[in-house]
Amino acid sequence: MADIQIARPGPLAARRPFAGTSTGAWIVATAGMIAAMLAPAIWNGFPIIFPDTGGYFTAPMVQHMANGRSALYGLFLILGIPLAFWPPVIAQAALMAWLVVMTLRVNGLGDRPYLALGLVALLCIGTSLPWFAGQLMPDIFFPAAALSLYLLAYADAAVARWERWLLGAVIAFAMASHMAAAGMAVAVVAAMALTHIRRLALPRARLALAAASIAAGIVLGPVSNALLTGSFAFTPGGSSFLFGRLVEDGIITRYLNENCPDPTIKLCDYKDEIQEDADSWLWWGGSPLYKMGGWQAYEPEANRIIRDTLREYPAMHIKTATEAAVAQFFSIQTEVGIDDNGPTRWAFEEFLPRLYPILLAARQQAEPFDVEPLNWLHVPVGYVSIALMVLAMIFRRRLGLSERTYALCLTLLAALAANAVICGVFSHPVDRYQSRLVLLAPFVVAIIAARRFIHSPQPG
């Protein structure tokens, strides 16, 4: 039997996802995608929380910027309080469903609602997607920003004007919601610009809209903080996170051993109490950090020590930073906060007493569960998908990989690498940081497989 070739859609058809398919089918598929992404939260009886969740929604309430907690994302959460925080997670799931459909469309797989539903269902089984979509945290905006940058840069001809505006808004909001997302977005666009120099046979990236969105995100961060907290500044805490990584890597211990006693270094008085663990340094109440006044009070000395160690131990900095970035790239386990949600529980009890009993009744608090068994599937799926993406890029001509699909692979790899460097070096390796992005790798592989299976033409 001869292969059946599907005709290439014209520019107008490419912008009409419902063309040729009943609206009812799209309604069913969209509802199914959102429900699948919210399945863990629905089963839990409440949106998934994290130790940091309370810090986000209380920041606008107390008009004070918390370390690493965006006031803008906090406002986003606050809007959902009347309905027990369900609107934010529904919006997050709907956003990811829309981006999945958009990405399929520009890769020649549009007008297939049940393909989109099937792929999302598989992602909800094989990746951390539903645990981030249904969580009251900005992590889901990392994959959302990566896909939005890809669509603006490599597929704007197949994207309607209103869709471009919305994609730009997603990027700006993601950047203002988390400083690591801001760094990732800048690095990805820089990588896109370099592809012009390296001549990687990619479609020419149209970076004007992507760059404008990034500029908007950079402005939106301090402006939103000023409007919500009165402080025109980026979300604080960056140097404290870096200092925590230097503690964990032994750089601070070496510095103290070589420079103490020194009356100008307060930390010398506590050098024997330091545990070489970033989380203990940053979050344990008995840490020397809190004995010296906490994050903000200790920041001047922390910055001084960071500068001194960079000057005195450059080789050690390079070595440990490289190791941290590599470790972060391969740290992809799905994680859910179960035993350490005390800060968020306190925030509910103090600021939202009406919702506190509902929070406590949720499985996450009442019947603690363990997501570790999921990693028997999630981790190998992530590793295999990254490997298959790389192989597909190497054998792109033999596979007939389209320019847009090739660009999608490169965009995701750039995002994964940038995220690993930013989070691993400027914080410390944590599985959650990388698992929120690696969930896109099986999606990209599925697009490559689906295009091969249905003999779709090469768009673009």
C-alpha positions as CSV (number, residue, x, y, z in Angstrom):
1,M,0.0,0.0,0.0
2,A,1.3,3.4,-0.9
3,D,2.1,5.8,1.9
4,I,-0.6,8.3,2.6
5,Q,0.7,11.9,2.5
6,I,-1.1,14.5,4.5
7,A,-1.3,17.8,2.7
8,R,0.6,20.7,4.2
9,P,-1.7,23.2,5.9
10,G,-1.6,26.7,4.6
11,P,-0.8,29.7,6.9
12,L,-4.4,30.3,7.7
13,A,-5.2,26.7,8.5
14,A,-2.1,26.5,10.7
15,R,-3.6,29.2,12.9
16,R,-7.0,27.5,13.2
17,P,-6.6,24.5,15.6
18,F,-10.3,23.6,15.3
19,A,-10.3,23.5,11.5
20,G,-11.7,20.1,10.3
21,T,-12.5,18.9,13.8
22,S,-15.7,19.5,15.8
23,T,-15.6,22.0,18.6
24,G,-17.0,19.3,20.9
25,A,-14.0,17.0,20.3
26,W,-11.7,19.9,21.4
27,I,-13.8,20.6,24.4
28,V,-13.6,17.0,25.5
29,A,-9.9,16.8,24.8
30,T,-9.1,20.0,26.6
31,A,-11.2,19.1,29.6
32,G,-9.4,15.7,29.6
33,M,-6.0,17.2,29.5
34,I,-6.7,19.6,32.3
35,A,-8.2,16.8,34.4
36,A,-5.2,14.6,33.8
37,M,-2.8,17.3,34.9
38,L,-4.8,17.9,38.0
39,A,-5.4,14.3,38.9
40,P,-2.8,14.2,41.8
41,A,-4.3,17.4,43.3
42,I,-7.8,16.1,42.9
43,W,-6.8,12.8,44.5
44,N,-5.1,14.8,47.3
45,G,-8.2,16.8,48.0
46,F,-6.4,20.1,47.8
47,P,-3.7,21.6,45.4
48,I,-0.3,20.2,46.2
49,I,1.7,22.5,48.5
50,F,5.4,22.9,49.1
51,P,7.4,24.4,52.0
52,D,7.8,27.6,49.9
53,T,4.1,28.0,49.0
54,G,3.2,30.1,52.1
55,G,6.1,32.4,51.5
56,Y,4.7,33.3,48.1
57,F,1.1,34.1,49.0
58,T,2.1,35.9,52.2
59,A,4.5,38.3,50.5
60,P,1.8,40.6,49.1
61,M,-0.2,40.2,52.3
62,V,2.5,41.5,54.5
63,Q,4.0,43.7,51.8
64,H,7.5,42.3,52.4
65,M,9.7,40.5,49.9
66,A,10.7,37.1,51.1
67,N,13.9,35.5,50.0
68,G,13.4,33.7,46.7
69,R,9.6,34.3,46.8
70,S,8.1,36.4,44.0
71,A,5.3,38.8,45.2
72,L,3.8,38.6,41.7
73,Y,3.3,34.8,41.8
74,G,2.0,35.3,45.4
75,L,-0.7,37.7,44.0
76,F,-1.5,35.0,41.4
77,L,-2.1,32.6,44.2
78,I,-4.1,35.1,46.3
79,L,-6.6,35.5,43.5
80,G,-7.5,31.8,44.1
81,I,-8.2,32.0,47.8
82,P,-12.0,32.4,47.5
83,L,-12.1,29.0,45.8
84,A,-9.5,27.3,48.0
85,F,-6.7,27.9,45.5
86,W,-8.2,25.8,42.7
87,P,-8.2,28.6,40.1
88,P,-4.4,28.9,40.0
89,V,-3.8,25.3,39.4
90,I,-6.6,25.0,36.8
91,A,-5.0,28.0,35.0
92,Q,-1.6,26.3,35.2
93,A,-3.0,23.1,33.7
94,A,-4.9,25.0,31.0
95,L,-1.8,26.9,30.0
96,M,0.2,23.7,29.6
97,A,-2.6,22.2,27.6
98,W,-2.7,25.2,25.3
99,L,1.1,25.1,24.8
100,V,1.0,21.4,24.0
101,V,-1.6,21.9,21.3
102,M,0.3,24.9,19.9
103,T,3.5,23.0,19.8
104,L,1.8,20.0,18.0
105,R,0.2,22.4,15.6
106,V,3.4,24.1,14.4
107,N,5.0,20.7,14.0
108,G,2.4,19.5,11.6
109,L,0.3,17.6,14.1
110,G,-2.5,20.1,14.5
111,D,-6.2,19.4,14.4
112,R,-5.8,16.2,16.4
113,P,-7.5,16.7,19.7
114,Y,-7.3,13.1,20.8
115,L,-3.6,12.9,19.9
116,A,-3.0,15.9,22.2
117,L,-5.1,14.3,25.0
118,G,-3.2,11.0,24.6
119,L,0.2,12.6,24.8
120,V,-0.7,14.6,27.9
121,A,-2.1,11.5,29.5
122,L,1.2,9.7,28.8
123,L,3.1,12.6,30.2
124,C,1.0,12.6,33.3
125,I,2.0,8.9,33.8
126,G,5.6,9.0,32.8
127,T,6.7,12.4,34.0
128,S,6.3,14.9,36.9
129,L,4.0,17.1,34.8
130,P,0.8,16.7,36.9
131,W,2.7,17.1,40.2
132,F,3.9,20.6,39.0
133,A,0.8,21.7,37.2
134,G,-1.3,21.0,40.3
135,Q,1.2,22.5,42.7
136,L,1.0,26.0,44.3
137,M,4.5,26.9,43.0
138,P,5.9,28.7,40.0
139,D,7.8,25.6,38.8
140,I,5.3,24.8,36.0
141,F,6.2,28.2,34.4
142,F,9.7,26.9,33.5
143,P,8.5,24.4,30.8
144,A,5.8,26.9,29.9
145,A,8.5,29.6,29.3
146,A,10.7,27.2,27.3
147,L,7.8,26.3,24.9
148,S,6.7,29.9,24.6
149,L,10.3,31.0,23.6
150,Y,10.4,28.2,21.0
151,L,7.0,29.2,19.5
152,L,7.9,32.9,19.3
153,A,11.4,32.3,17.9
154,Y,10.8,29.5,15.4
155,A,7.1,29.3,14.6
156,D,5.7,32.9,14.7
157,A,4.5,32.6,11.1
158,A,2.0,29.9,12.3
159,V,1.0,31.8,15.4
160,A,-1.9,34.3,15.5
161,R,-1.3,37.8,16.8
162,W,-3.2,37.3,20.0
163,E,-1.3,34.1,20.6
164,R,2.0,35.9,20.2
165,W,0.9,38.4,22.9
166,L,-0.1,35.6,25.2
167,L,3.2,33.8,24.7
168,G,5.1,36.9,25.5
169,A,3.0,37.4,28.6
170,V,3.8,33.9,29.7
171,I,7.5,34.5,29.3
172,A,7.4,37.8,31.2
173,F,5.3,36.3,34.0
174,A,7.5,33.3,34.4
175,M,10.6,35.5,34.6
176,A,9.0,37.8,37.3
177,S,7.8,34.7,39.2
178,H,11.2,33.1,39.7
179,M,14.7,34.5,39.2
180,A,16.0,31.2,37.9
181,A,13.4,31.3,35.1
182,A,14.6,34.8,34.2
183,G,18.2,33.5,33.9
184,M,17.1,30.5,31.9
185,A,15.1,32.6,29.5
186,V,18.0,34.9,28.8
187,A,20.4,32.0,28.3
188,V,18.0,30.3,25.9
189,V,17.6,33.4,23.7
190,A,21.3,33.9,23.7
191,A,21.7,30.3,22.5
192,M,19.2,30.9,19.8
193,A,21.1,33.9,18.6
194,L,24.4,31.9,18.5
195,T,22.8,29.3,16.2
196,H,22.9,32.0,13.5
197,I,26.7,32.1,13.9
198,R,27.2,28.4,14.1
199,R,25.0,27.7,11.0
200,L,23.3,24.6,12.5
201,A,20.8,24.4,9.6
202,L,18.0,25.8,11.7
203,P,15.2,28.0,10.6
204,R,16.2,31.6,11.2
205,A,15.1,32.4,14.7
206,R,13.0,35.6,14.9
207,L,14.2,36.9,18.2
208,A,12.6,40.3,18.3
209,L,9.4,39.2,20.0
210,A,11.3,36.8,22.3
211,A,13.8,39.5,23.2
212,A,10.9,42.0,23.9
213,S,9.2,39.5,26.1
214,I,12.4,39.0,28.1
215,A,12.9,42.7,28.4
216,A,9.3,42.9,29.7
217,G,10.0,40.2,32.2
218,I,13.1,41.9,33.5
219,V,11.1,45.1,34.0
220,L,8.1,43.3,35.5
221,G,10.1,41.7,38.3
222,P,11.1,44.9,40.2
223,V,8.0,46.8,39.1
224,S,5.6,44.2,40.5
225,N,7.7,44.0,43.7
226,A,7.4,47.7,44.0
227,L,3.7,47.7,43.5
228,L,3.0,44.8,45.9
229,T,5.6,45.3,48.6
230,G,6.9,48.8,48.2
231,S,10.5,47.7,47.3
232,F,11.7,48.3,43.7
233,A,14.1,45.4,43.5
234,F,14.5,41.9,42.2
235,T,13.5,39.1,44.4
236,P,16.2,38.9,47.1
237,G,18.2,36.0,48.3
238,G,20.5,35.2,45.4
239,S,23.8,35.6,47.2
240,S,22.5,33.6,50.2
241,F,21.7,30.6,48.0
242,L,25.1,30.8,46.4
243,F,26.8,31.0,49.8
244,G,24.8,27.8,50.8
245,R,26.3,26.0,47.8
246,L,29.8,27.2,48.8
247,V,29.2,25.8,52.3
248,E,28.1,22.5,50.9
249,D,31.2,22.3,48.6
250,G,33.6,23.0,51.5
251,I,34.8,26.3,50.1
252,I,33.6,28.2,53.2
253,T,35.2,25.7,55.6
254,R,38.5,26.1,53.8
255,Y,38.3,29.9,54.0
256,L,37.5,29.9,57.7
257,N,40.3,27.4,58.5
258,E,42.8,29.7,56.7
259,N,41.4,33.0,58.0
260,C,40.1,32.5,61.5
261,P,40.4,33.8,64.1
262,D,39.5,37.2,62.6
263,P,37.4,39.7,64.6
264,T,36.1,41.1,61.4
265,I,34.6,37.8,60.3
266,K,31.5,37.0,62.4
267,L,31.3,33.5,61.1
268,C,34.6,32.6,62.7
269,D,32.7,32.3,66.0
270,Y,30.6,29.5,64.6
271,K,32.9,27.7,62.3
272,D,32.8,24.5,64.3
273,E,29.0,24.5,64.1
274,I,28.8,24.6,60.3
275,Q,27.3,21.5,58.7
276,E,28.4,21.2,55.1
277,D,24.9,21.0,53.7
278,A,23.2,23.9,51.9
279,D,19.7,23.1,53.1
280,S,20.9,23.0,56.8
281,W,22.7,26.3,56.4
282,L,19.7,28.0,54.7
283,W,16.7,26.5,56.4
284,W,17.6,25.0,59.8
285,G,16.7,27.3,62.6
286,G,19.8,26.3,64.6
287,S,22.1,27.2,61.7
288,P,24.9,29.8,62.3
289,L,23.1,31.9,59.7
290,Y,20.2,32.5,62.0
291,K,22.4,33.0,65.0
292,M,24.0,35.9,63.1
293,G,20.7,37.5,62.3
294,G,19.4,35.7,59.3
295,W,19.6,36.1,55.5
296,Q,19.4,39.9,55.2
297,A,21.5,40.7,58.3
298,Y,24.3,38.3,57.2
299,E,24.3,39.2,53.5
300,P,27.1,41.9,53.6
301,E,29.6,39.5,55.2
302,A,28.4,36.7,52.9
303,N,29.1,38.8,49.8
304,R,32.5,39.7,51.2
305,I,33.4,36.1,51.8
306,I,32.2,35.1,48.3
307,R,34.4,37.8,46.7
308,D,37.4,36.7,48.9
309,T,37.0,33.0,47.9
310,L,36.7,33.8,44.3
311,R,40.0,35.7,44.4
312,E,41.8,33.1,46.6
313,Y,40.4,29.8,45.3
314,P,39.5,30.3,41.6
315,A,40.4,26.8,40.6
316,M,38.2,25.3,43.4
317,H,35.3,27.5,42.4
318,I,35.6,26.4,38.8
319,K,35.8,22.7,39.8
320,T,32.9,22.7,42.2
321,A,30.7,24.9,40.0
322,T,31.2,22.5,37.1
323,E,30.5,19.5,39.3
324,A,27.3,21.2,40.6
325,A,26.1,22.0,37.1
326,V,26.7,18.4,35.8
327,A,25.1,17.0,38.9
328,Q,22.1,19.3,38.5
329,F,21.6,18.3,34.8
330,F,21.2,14.6,35.8
331,S,19.2,15.2,39.0
332,I,15.7,14.6,37.7
333,Q,13.7,12.7,40.3
334,T,10.1,13.8,41.0
335,E,9.8,15.3,44.5
336,V,6.8,16.4,46.5
337,G,7.1,18.1,49.9
338,I,5.6,15.9,52.6
339,D,7.4,16.2,55.9
340,D,8.8,19.7,55.7
341,N,5.7,21.8,54.9
342,G,5.7,23.5,58.3
343,P,6.2,27.1,57.0
344,T,3.3,26.7,54.6
345,R,1.0,25.2,57.3
346,W,1.9,28.1,59.6
347,A,1.0,30.6,56.9
348,F,-2.4,29.0,56.4
349,E,-3.0,28.9,60.1
350,E,-2.0,32.5,60.6
351,F,-3.4,34.2,57.4
352,L,-6.0,31.8,56.1
353,P,-7.7,30.1,59.1
354,R,-10.8,29.4,57.1
355,L,-8.8,27.1,54.7
356,Y,-6.5,25.6,57.4
357,P,-8.8,22.7,58.2
358,I,-9.2,21.9,54.5
359,L,-5.5,21.9,54.1
360,L,-5.0,19.6,57.1
361,A,-7.7,17.2,55.7
362,A,-5.8,16.8,52.4
363,R,-3.9,13.5,52.0
364,Q,-0.6,15.3,51.8
365,Q,-1.0,16.3,55.4
366,A,-3.5,13.7,56.8
367,E,-2.2,10.6,55.1
368,P,1.4,11.4,53.9
369,F,2.2,9.6,50.8
370,D,5.5,8.8,49.1
371,V,6.1,9.6,45.4
372,E,9.5,7.9,45.3
373,P,8.0,4.8,43.6
374,L,7.1,7.1,40.6
375,N,10.8,7.5,39.9
376,W,11.1,3.9,38.9
377,L,9.4,5.2,35.8
378,H,10.0,8.9,35.7
379,V,13.8,8.8,35.9
380,P,14.4,6.2,33.1
381,V,11.8,8.0,30.9
382,G,13.7,11.3,31.4
383,Y,17.1,9.9,30.7
384,V,16.0,7.8,27.7
385,S,14.1,10.8,26.2
386,I,17.1,13.1,26.5
387,A,19.3,10.4,24.8
388,L,16.7,9.9,22.0
389,M,16.5,13.7,21.4
390,V,20.3,13.8,21.0
391,L,20.2,10.8,18.7
392,A,17.4,12.3,16.6
393,M,19.4,15.5,16.2
394,I,22.5,13.5,15.1
395,F,20.5,11.5,12.6
396,R,18.1,14.3,11.7
397,R,18.5,13.8,7.9
398,R,17.9,10.0,8.0
399,L,14.9,10.6,10.2
400,G,13.6,13.4,8.1
401,L,13.5,15.7,11.1
402,S,11.9,19.0,10.2
403,E,13.7,22.2,10.9
404,R,11.1,23.2,13.5
405,T,11.3,19.9,15.3
406,Y,15.1,20.1,15.2
407,A,14.8,23.6,16.7
408,L,12.5,22.3,19.4
409,C,15.1,19.7,20.4
410,L,17.8,22.4,20.6
411,T,15.6,24.8,22.5
412,L,14.8,22.2,25.2
413,L,18.5,21.1,25.5
414,A,19.5,24.7,25.8
415,A,16.9,25.2,28.5
416,L,18.0,22.1,30.4
417,A,21.6,23.1,30.2
418,A,20.9,26.7,31.3
419,N,18.7,25.6,34.1
420,A,21.4,23.1,35.3
421,V,24.1,25.8,35.4
422,I,21.9,28.5,37.0
423,C,20.4,26.2,39.7
424,G,23.4,24.0,40.3
425,V,26.0,26.8,40.5
426,F,24.0,29.6,42.1
427,S,22.0,27.4,44.5
428,H,22.9,23.7,44.7
429,P,21.8,20.5,42.9
430,V,18.2,19.6,43.7
431,D,16.1,17.1,41.8
432,R,13.0,19.4,41.7
433,Y,14.9,22.1,39.8
434,Q,15.6,19.8,36.8
435,S,12.5,17.6,36.9
436,R,10.3,20.6,36.2
437,L,12.0,20.9,32.8
438,V,12.9,17.4,31.8
439,L,9.2,16.5,31.6
440,L,9.2,18.1,28.2
441,A,11.8,15.6,26.8
442,P,9.3,12.8,26.3
443,F,6.9,15.2,24.7
444,V,9.5,16.2,22.1
445,V,10.3,12.5,21.5
446,A,6.6,11.8,21.1
447,I,6.4,14.6,18.5
448,I,9.2,13.1,16.5
449,A,7.6,9.6,16.7
450,A,4.1,10.9,15.8
451,R,5.4,12.7,12.7
452,R,7.2,9.6,11.5
453,F,4.1,7.4,12.1
454,I,1.6,9.6,10.3
455,H,4.0,10.6,7.5
456,S,3.4,14.3,8.1
457,P,5.2,16.7,5.8
458,Q,8.0,18.9,6.8
459,P,6.5,22.3,7.8
460,G,8.6,25.5,7.5
